[in-house]
Amino acid sequence: MHKYKLPEIKKVIIDPEIIKRFKVEDDFTKLSLDIMIEVGSYICVAANIFPVKTKAWDLDWAIIGGHLVRLYKLISAMLDQTCQRKRETSFIFSRLAFECIINLRYLIKHESDEIFKSYRKYSLQH
């Protein structure tokens, strides 16, 4: 057994029978917020996983870790704006979160020295 304990994350129950009884937009919004909180919790845990020996990411995996941190912040901003009923800015953060997810998936699927080097070179041009 290792000495690290992961936090318990409350699982959101998605019951189609309950959803069928939703009458107002707030019912759907509450469920969506609960799901975003659960997802954000898992992303936060993933963003804090480091190699045991070094307790730090190497240069390549810092790109992945940075995307996870960014995604968590974007989801947090989406939650905030949704709770404040600021739909337009919530949609902006949603778009940025989806772009971040697409980049993460691509980087993980095509993990290679060449991809990471190209990513660093491109990102430093801004």
C-alpha positions in Angstrom: 0.0 0.0 0.0 1.3 3.5 -0.8 1.2 6.4 1.5 -0.8 8.6 -0.8 -4.6 8.6 -0.6 -6.7 10.0 -3.4 -9.6 12.2 -2.3 -13.1 10.7 -2.5 -15.0 12.2 -5.4 -18.8 12.1 -5.2 -20.3 10.4 -8.2 -23.2 12.1 -9.9 -26.1 9.8 -10.5 -27.6 10.3 -13.9 -31.0 8.7 -13.9 -33.0 9.0 -17.2 -36.3 8.5 -15.3 -35.5 11.5 -13.1 -34.4 13.6 -16.0 -37.8 12.9 -17.8 -39.5 14.7 -14.9 -37.4 17.9 -15.2 -39.8 20.8 -15.8 -37.6 23.9 -15.9 -34.2 24.9 -17.2 -32.8 25.1 -13.6 -33.3 21.3 -13.2 -31.0 20.6 -16.2 -28.6 23.3 -15.1 -28.2 21.8 -11.6 -27.5 18.4 -13.0 -25.0 19.9 -15.5 -23.2 21.8 -12.7 -23.0 18.7 -10.5 -21.4 16.8 -13.5 -19.0 19.6 -14.1 -18.0 19.6 -10.4 -17.3 15.8 -10.6 -15.3 16.2 -13.9 -13.4 19.1 -12.4 -12.5 17.0 -9.4 -11.1 14.2 -11.5 -9.1 16.7 -13.6 -7.7 18.3 -10.5 -6.5 14.9 -9.2 -5.0 14.1 -12.6 -3.2 17.4 -12.7 -1.5 16.6 -9.4 -0.1 13.2 -10.3 3.7 13.3 -10.6 6.2 10.5 -11.0 7.0 9.1 -7.6 10.8 9.4 -7.9 11.1 13.0 -9.1 7.7 14.4 -7.8 7.9 16.6 -10.9 7.0 16.4 -14.6 9.7 16.3 -17.2 9.7 18.9 -19.9 7.4 16.9 -22.2 4.9 15.9 -19.6 4.8 19.4 -18.2 2.9 20.2 -21.5 0.2 17.6 -20.6 0.1 18.7 -16.9 -0.2 22.3 -18.0 -3.1 21.5 -20.2 -4.8 19.6 -17.3 -4.3 22.7 -15.0 -5.7 24.9 -17.7 -8.7 22.7 -18.3 -9.4 22.7 -14.5 -9.3 26.5 -14.5 -11.6 26.7 -17.5 -14.1 24.3 -15.9 -14.0 26.3 -12.7 -14.7 29.5 -14.7 -17.6 27.8 -16.6 -19.1 26.8 -13.2 -18.7 30.3 -11.9 -20.3 32.0 -15.0 -23.1 29.4 -15.2 -24.0 30.0 -11.5 -24.1 33.7 -12.2 -26.4 33.0 -15.2 -23.9 34.6 -17.5 -24.5 32.3 -20.4 -22.5 34.1 -23.1 -19.2 34.1 -21.1 -19.9 30.5 -20.0 -20.1 29.5 -23.7 -16.8 31.2 -24.3 -15.1 29.2 -21.5 -16.8 26.1 -22.8 -15.3 26.6 -26.2 -11.8 27.1 -24.7 -12.3 24.0 -22.6 -13.2 21.9 -25.6 -10.1 23.2 -27.5 -8.0 22.2 -24.5 -9.5 18.7 -24.5 -8.9 18.3 -28.2 -5.2 19.3 -27.7 -4.8 17.0 -24.7 -6.3 14.0 -26.6 -4.0 14.7 -29.6 -0.9 15.1 -27.5 -1.6 11.9 -25.5 -2.6 9.9 -28.6 0.4 11.0 -30.7 3.0 11.3 -27.8 6.5 11.6 -29.3 9.6 13.7 -28.9 8.9 15.3 -32.2 5.3 16.3 -31.3 6.4 17.8 -27.9 9.3 19.6 -29.5 7.1 21.0 -32.2 4.5 22.1 -29.6 7.1 23.9 -27.5 8.5 25.6 -30.5 5.1 26.8 -31.7 3.9 27.9 -28.3 7.0 30.0 -27.7 6.2 32.0 -30.8 3.3 33.8 -29.1 
